[in-house]
Amino acid sequence: MASARRLVDITNQYPWEWGPADGEAFIAHLRSPNRERPITMSTRRAYETTLALRLAGGVP
């Protein structure tokens, strides 16, 4: 799962160590206007949903 790998790269933590603030910081980083290609709102929602399911144990 690419979004989980990216979050690991940004936080330098294992998935079981992530908290809500880590997810918010990750999405804020991806939406930053300083990025060459900030993510769109629909991509942000998809990442948030995927990460939420991952944290809840719904995605392997």
DAGI-V944151 format. One line per field, one symbol per residue. phi: phi as a letter, one per 30 degrees, with the letter a starting at -180 (. if undefined). psi: psi as a letter, one per 20 degrees, with the letter a starting at -180 (. if undefined). burial: b if it has 16 or more other C-alpha atoms within 10 Angstrom, else e. Layout:
# DAGI-V944151
phi=???
psi=???
burial=???
This chain:
# DAGI-V944151
phi=.ddddddddddhbdedcdbeddddddddddceddddbddddddeddddddddddddidbd
psi=oghghhhghghkqqhiiqrhhggghgggghipiiqgnqqrghgggggggghghghijip.
burial=eeebeebbeeeeeeeeeeeeebbeebbeebbeeeeeebbeeeebeebbebbeebbeeeee
